[in-house]
Structures are given as structure tokens and as C-alpha cells.
Amino acid sequence: MKIILSFMGIILNKMKIFNLILLSLSLSFPYLCCSQHQLKKQNIKPNVLLLYVDDLRPELTCYGSNQIQSPNIDALARKGIKFTNAYCNVPVCGASRASMLTGMLPTKNRFLDYKTFVEEETPEAITLPELFNNNGYITISNGKIYHHLDDRETDWDEVWRPYAFDKNDKGLAPTDYWQSLWKDYHLDENRLKYKETDRGPAYESAEVPDSTYIDGLLTEKVIRDLKKLKQSNKPFFLTAGFINTHLPFNAPKKYWDFYNRSEIKQPENYNYTPKDAPLISISNWQEMRGYSNIPKKGQVSDSLAIDLIHGYYATISYTDALIGKILNELKNQALDKNTIVILISDHGYNLQEHTQWAKFTNYNTSTQVPLIIYNPLSKVRGSTDALVSLIDLYPTIIDLCDLKEPEKQLDGISLKPILKNPQLEGKSYVFIKKENGFTLKTKDFSYTEFIKPKDNSIITRMLFDHRTDKAENFNVAGHSDYENIISELNFILHSNFQENIEGK
């Protein structure tokens, strides 16, 4: 009998120890022991990690670009929902970011170019980070989130960019100081040229570690943040704003070595503009012409074109590797089970399609973006062809976090229904604006009107049939077969977006 009682005592003691372990786990990592329903019941808010990549078009393996090495982003896509029909609303960095972070569409006088300041153009807006901050989240801006680091600084608990806040003997404010340093060359000849002329080459391949360039420093900062946030016991809205894949295409040499130069090809339509396309639609890519090895006029040589595409690919793989380090640390800190991860770009990019480089056009190469949303509290995985745009991210993120949206501000709609059912079709159309070019993107077509600013009359138009011509090589706006389509899209553009076209 004593033996039995002793044995039972041992079992009870072990059960107590086991229960104490479970209790400890639930206190330290509550989301490990809870279902989504239980998380809501306990009012545990999910974290958000925003991976914001500059100038990245859907040039990734998970989007069908098999020549690209992007294993970490591809793995994220497999875990979450990949959007194959996502578009920016302004194909310009500063304006696009302002639009996305306010959830507001561009207009004739709002969100025009890279110089956009949210606090000047929409001072009344409750921005996405501000809303999270108002709801008890720790908000951290790392790298390039707003184009200007001193735009809406009070939205964040912390704003950080490499070099920006270092002491300088030039009397420059952080924004101006950072702008003078962000072309981050590490080869001596490039540094000297940049210092002497304020111009450097459009790409660089240096034998340096990942941590050397700006985005490497950014990654180390985000990893430090994750370690600190783990101890905070507060939900967070954490960002990683990568400079790549923006010019100059600077990346450690090992990422250039991922690609065999002899296998890199120019696009099929690199040496001609679309048939019947208006001249006003073709960019002269002034942004790239500001680099020392790019001609001021005319086209680049075929050899230089391959170098540029090679550099763009290298920056993709470099950024992918850095994203992998961040996601690994998220997992190491046991934060991955309760952190929504979103990967986006501010707009697309031209890699010599129709003779064009960079962005700043109404063409699909400038406007289509990658978008991946991973919600660890959802079991739904896969890909969706639903038509969406960047202004839909604000309502989506706060919907997933169960926050109340600001009244009469957001122009987008939550994508939460699509995340639950990827077979949904999404929007009927997306509105895109670049200077005086106004585009409606539908599932099947891209329709653009170029409109005179003074009297709002139509200068010319383009229509591309994406069912047969996603590369947009043939402008069919003048074809009689498409008259009804043009009439319908013209009506939608001027009835639903007249205010965006005419003013405010």
C-alpha cells in the first residue's frame, strides 16, 4: 500500500511540474498555446512586420521568373497568400508610399512625385502607423518607409535610417544628410567619383559582407528590434524599408555571382515602343541618366543593358537573403506564430521594355507589384488572381488586427475576404495616376487617358488587351473592335474618379 501511495505521489508531483511548465509557456508565449479564437478572447493583438522593398517588380521565382534566385521570399509566398494582380496607385516612390500609408488615392494635386510629404498634403489623415500607435502598438520605422524620414515623425515611436542621424560637419538636417550618402558605394574609385562629382555608376559589385551596404545595416537593426520587442509584452508594428532594388544596383559580389551573365537576356520588346503608342506615354528615364556610366541621350549599349539587368537581379537576391535573416530571427524569437508578415513594393520597374528604364510610366511594368500576406492565424495558403491595389493594404492590415478604421478617409477595401477565399475576383478596376496620365486597370484591360491639366480635355489614350497582350506591345485604342470597351472605361473613369482627375 505504501509503495502504491508513494508511486501516486510521484505522478502527482510530475503533473504539477508539467502544469507549471505549461503555465510558464502560456505566460511567455501565449500564442503558442492558443487558437485564433482564444487569442481574440484574451484580446491578444497580432504583431505586424512590413517588408517594404523599393522598385521591385514581380521579378521573383514565385511569380514565374525562373532565372531569379529568391528562395526566402518564395518560401514566404508558399506559407501565405500571393497576389498575382496587385498594382500601385502611383508609379513614383514618394507619392506611392504616401498613398499606401494614408489609404488615399492620388488626385490632380495630391501625391504627385517623390517630393510628396504626407504632413503637408494630407495633414488631417490618420496614417497607418499613427493608427497602430494610437492603439497601443510599438511602431518602428526602419529604413525607407515614408520617402522622407522626417515626414510624420510623430507616427512612430522610433525612426531610423543608416547614417541619417550621424553627426555631420555640413550643418545638414538628417534628411538632407542621408540624401547625400544613400548612394552607398564601397569600391574606392566609385566613392571618389561620387565625392568629387556627386555622381556615381548605376551599379556596383564589391567583395564585401552582407552587413556592409545600407540594407545590411538595416537588417541588423531589425534583428536587434525583434530581440527587444520580444521582451516588451506589447504588440508591434515593425517595418523594414529596403533601399534595394533601387538604383544604384549595389550588392555584394557573391549575389552577382548567382547569375551567369551569358544567360541574361534583354526583354523581347527592348528596342521598340508599342505600336500606335502616343509619344507622351514613353519615358526618357531621366532618373537613370543621372548616373555617371549612363548616356545623357539615346539608348544604352546592349552590353550595358545586360550589366544593368544583372545588377537588378543581384539586388533582388541580396534583398531576399536579408529578408531570410529577418524571418529566421522572427522564428528564433518565437514571434512568428503571432506576427502577420507583409511583403510589398512601392511600384514596378522597367528593365528596358519599350526602350524604357526605371518607373514613371502608366505601363504595366511600372505599375504591377508583388504582394504577399502571411497570416499565421490562418490556415489558408496559395495564390490569388484577385485584382487589388496598394490602397487596399491599410484597411486589410487593421482588419486583420481588429482595429477601427478612420472615418471617411480610406479609398481602399479590406482584402480579408480574399485571404479567406483566394478564388474571389477582387476589384472590378484599379485607379492609377502618373502626372497627367490616368489609368484604369481591369482584369482584362489597361486603359489610359492623357488629360490636359488646364481644361481636363483628353489629349490621347491607350488601351491594351491583357488577355492577349500583357506585354503591351499593341495600343488598340484606335481599333473599332474596342469602341464599346473604351466607351465603358471612359464612363467609369470620369464618373467614379472625376474628383481625382479635376482637383483636390
N, C-alpha and C positions, 0 to 999 in steps of 0.2 A: 504493500500500500504506500509506504514512504517513497519507494522508488517511483511509483506512478505519479504521486504528488510532486516529487522533485522534477520529473520529466515535464509535467504540465507547467510548472513554474518557469522552466527554461523556455518553453514555447511562448508563454505569455510575455516574458521579458523580450524575446526576439520580435514578437509582434509589436510591442511598444517601440522598440528601436526602429522597426520598419516604418511604423506610423510617423515617428519623429522625422525620419528621412523624407517621407512623402510630404510632411508639413513644411519641412525646410525647402524642398524643391518648389512647392507651390508658392511659398513666400518669395523666393529668389527669382523663379521663372514661372509666373502664374500661367502664362500662355501654353506652357508645356503640358499642363495638367487640365486644360480647359478646352471645351469645344467652342465654336464660334458663338453659339447661344449662351454658353456660360460666360464668355468674355463680355458680351453685351450686358448680361445680368449683373456682372461685377463692375460694369462701367469702366472697363479697361480699354483705353483708346489704342488703336493700332498706330505704329510709327510709320513715317513716310521717308523713303530715300529716293531723291530725284537725281537721276544721272542725265545731265544736260550736255549734249555733245554739239559742238559748233560745226555748221556747214556739212553735216553728214547726210548724204542721200541714202536710200536703201541699198547701199552697195555692201551687202553682207551675205554670208553664205546662207543664212536662214531666209533671206529674201531671193535666193536663186543665183547669187553671184558666186559661182563655184570657184573662181580664181582667188577669192578673198579668204584670208585666214582670220576668222573671228570666233574662236571656239567658246569664249566666255559669254559673249552676247548671244550666240546661238543656243547655249545651254539655258540661259535666262528665258529665251523665247520658247523653248520646249517646256519649261516649267509654268509659263504664264500664257497670256493671250497676245498673239502677234497680229497687228493691224496692217493689212496689205494695201489699204486705200486711205491712208492718213495724209492730210495736207496742212501746210501752214496757211495763215491768212494774209501774211505779208512776207514776201521773199527777201527780207532785209533784216539783219540781226537785231539791232536795237528796237526797231518797230515790232518785229515778231515777238520778241520777249515781252515787251510791254503789253501787247495784245493778249498773249497767253496768260501772263501773271495777273491781269485785271479781268480776264474773261470777256473782253470787249473787242468788237470788230474795229478795223480801221475805217476812217472816213476821209473825206476830201482834205480835211485839215488836221487829222489826228493820226498818229503813228505813221509817219511818213518815211523816215530813214534811220540810219544808225545813230543819229544825234538825239533821238527821242529820249525825253525824260518824263517818266510817269508822273512825278510830282508836279511837273509844270503843265502837262497836257490833260491829265485827269486827276487833279488834286483831291477830288471828292471820292475817288474809288477806294474801296476796301480791297486791297490786293490779297492774293492767295497767302503769302507768308504772314501778312498782317492778321488775317482771319485765324490762322493757326496760333499766332502769338496771343491773340485775344481769348483763345480757348485753352490756354494753359500749356501749350506746346513750347518746348525749347526750339527756337528757329535759328539755323546757322546757314549763312550764305558763304560758300567756299568757291573760289574761282569766279568764272563769268556766269552770273545768273541774270540780273539786270545787266545791260550793256555797260552802264556806268556804275562803278562801285559806290558812289556817293548819291545814287538815286534811291530815295525812300529808305534811307539807312535805318530809320526807326522801326521798320517792319521786322527787323532781325534782332536777336539777342547778340549776335556776333556777325561781323562782316570781315572776310579775309581773302586776300589775294597775294600771291607771292610778290615780294619786293615793294608792293604799293605803300606800305606803311613804314618802310625803312627810312631812316634819316637820310636827307639829301642836302647837298650844299647849293642847290639851284633855286631854293625857295619855292619849289613846286608843291602843289596840293597832291594828295595821294592819287587822284585820278590822272592828273597830268604826268606825274612821275611814273606811274605804271604804264601809261601810253608810250612813254619814251623808252621803255625797257622790254615790252612784251614780245618784240621780235627777238626771240631768245636764242641767239647764235652761240655756238660753243667751239667752232673752228676759228683759230686765231685770225685768219685772213678775212673771214666774214665779220667777226667782231670789229676789226679795224675799219673795214669798209663802212659798216653801219655807223660807227662812231664818227667817222670823218664826213660822211655824206648823208646820213640819216636814211640811207637806202642799203638794202642787202639783197642777196639772191632769194629766189622764190622757194628754195628748198635747201635742206642740209642733212647730210648723213655723217654723224660723228660717232666715234668709238667711245661711247660714254655709257654709264649705268642708267637704268630706268629713272632713277631719282634725280637725274641732272636737270632735265628740262622742266619747264613750268608745270606741266601736267604731272610729272613725277613728284614734285614738291606738293602739289595739290593732293595727290593720292596719300602721301604720308600724313598730311593734315587730317584728311577724312578718317583715316585709320586711328589717329590719336583721338579724334572726336568720338568715334564708336566706343573706344575704351572708356572714355569719360562718361558718355551718355549711359552706358551700361550701369553705372553707379548712381545715376541721377534719380531713378524711380519716377521719372516724368516722361510722358510721350514726347517724341521729337519729330521735327520736320527738317531733315538734313539734306543738304544739296552738295553735289559735286559737279561744278561747271567747267568742263574741259575746253581748253583753247583749241586743241585739235578737233576736227580736221581742217581748221582754218589755215590760210596762208600765214607765214611761210610753212611749207611742209617739212617741218623739222622733227626727226625721230632718230633714236639710237640706230646705229648701223645694222645691228642684228635683225631689226624689223625690215629694213631694206632687203636684207639677205633672204627673207622669206620668199621673195619673188624673183623669178628668172626674167631678167629684162627682155630676153628674146621672145618670151611668151606674152608680153604685154602688148595689147593692140589698141589702136585708136578706134573710136566708135565708127560705125559704118557711115554715118552721116556727118563726119567731121569737116568735110571740105565743101559743103553746100548748105544754103539756107532752105527752109521748107518751100516747096513750090507754091507760088502765089502769096507768100507771106509778106505783109507790109514791112517796109524798112524800119518803121518805128518800133517794131517788135524785137529787133535784133540788137543785142547789147554789144558795146565796144570794149567790154570788160576792163574798165579803167582801173579797178582795184588791183588786178594783177599787173597792169602796166607800170605800177609804181615800184616794181622790184627791178633790181639792177641788171638781171640777165634776161629781161623780157623786152622785146622791141616796143617802141612807142607807137608804131603804126604797123598795120598788116598782121599776118599770121605768124605764129611761131613755126620753127622748122619741125619736121617730123621727128627728128632726134630729140629736140627739146620737149616736144609734146609727150613722148614716151617717158622722159625724165620726170615730167610733172605728174603724169598719171602714176608712175612708180612711187613718187613721193606721197601722193594722196593715199595710195594703198598702204604704204609703210605707216602713215599716221593712224590709219584705221586699226592696224594690227597692234600698234603701240597703245592706243587708247583701249583696245579690247583687253590687253594684258593688264593694264592698270585697273580696269573695271573688275577683272577677275580677282585682283588683290583685295579690292574693297569688299566684294561679295564674300570672299573667303573669311575676311575679318568679321563681317556681319554674322557669319555662321560660327566662327570661333567664339564670339561673344554671346552666343545663344540668343541673338536678337532676330534671327531670320524667320522664326515662327510667328512673329507679330509685327513684321515690317513689310509694308507694301513697297515694292520696287518699281519705279517707272523710268524707262529709257526713252528719251526723245531727242530730236534735233530742232533747231530753230527754223530751218528751211532746207531745201535741197541744194544741189550744186551741179554746175555744168562742167563736164570734162571734155570739152571741145565739140560737143554735139552742136550741129548747125553753126560751126565756126566759133562758138562761144565758150568762155571760161567763167568761173565764179557763179554768182547768182544774179539777182536784179532783173529777172525777166518773168513773164507770165507763162513761160513754157513749163511743161510737166517736170523736167529735170530740175528746175529751180524750186518747184512748189511741193513736190511729194517728199514726205519724210518717213523715217522709221518710227514706229511707236510700239513699245512692248510694255504691258502691265502685268506684273506678277503680284497676285494677292494670295498670301499663304493661307488665308482663312477660307479660300475657295478651292474646290476640287476640280473645277472646270479648267481644262487645258486646251490648247490648239491655236488655230488661226482663223481670222475672220476677214471677209472681203467687205465688211460694212464701211460705207463712206462716212468719214469723220474728219474733224479738223482740230487744230490746237486750242481753239477757244472752248472746246468740249472738255478739256482736261481739268480746269478749275472746278466745274460742277461735279465731275466724276470723282475727283480726289476727296472733296468734302463729303460727298455722298457715301463713299466707302468708309469714311471716318465718322459718319453720323453727325456732321456739323451743319448748322443752319446757314443757308446761302444769303448773301446780302440782297436786299430788296431792289428790284428794278435796275439791276446792273448787268447781270450775266447774259450774254448773247448766245452762249452755247448750251448744250443739253448733256445731262449725265449719260455716260456710256455704261453704267452699271447693268442695265438690261442686256447689253451686248456681251458683257463679261460673263453673265449667267447663261446666255444663249448666243454663241458666236454665229449662228445661222441668220440672225436678224440682219436686215439690209442697211440699217443706219439712216443717214440723212438722204433726202432727195437731191440736195445740191449743197455745195460749199462755196462761200464767197471769198474771193482772193483779190487783193488790190496791190498794184505796183505802180506808183506815180499816177499817171492818167490812164492806166490800163486796168479795166475791171473785168474779172473772170468769174464765170460760174462753172464749177466742175460738177458734173453729174456722173452717175455710174458709167454712162456710155460716151459722154462728150465733154470737151472743154471748149467753152465759148467765151471769147474776149471782145470787149468793145474798148477802143481808144477814144476818149472823150475830151473835148476842148474844155479847159478849166473855166474859161470866161463865160461861155453861154451854154455849157453842158450839151453841145451838139456832138453827134458821132462823127469822128474823123474817118475811121475804118474799123474793120472787125476781122476776127479769125474764128474758125470753127474746125476742130479736129475730132474725127470719129475714132474714139479709143477702142471701139470694137475691132477695128481692122488696122488702126494706125496709132498705137500707143507711143511710137517714136515721134509722132507729129511731123511727118515729112510732107504732108499734103494739106494745105489750107483749103477746105471745101466750102468756105463761106459764100463763094460766088456760084456754087452749083445749084441748079434748080431743084435737084432731088432733096435738098436740105432746107428749102424755104420754110416749111412748116416748123421744123426744129428751131430754126433761127427766130422765127416769129414767137414761138413759145418761150424760148430762153430770154429773148429781149423783154418780153412782158414780165417774166419773173424778176429779172434784174432791176427793171425800173418800177415795179410795184412793191417789191419786198425790200429793196436796198436803195431806194431813191434818196433817202436822207444821207446814206453813206456816200453816194455819188455827188450830191449837191453841196454838202457842207457839214457843219458841226465838228 
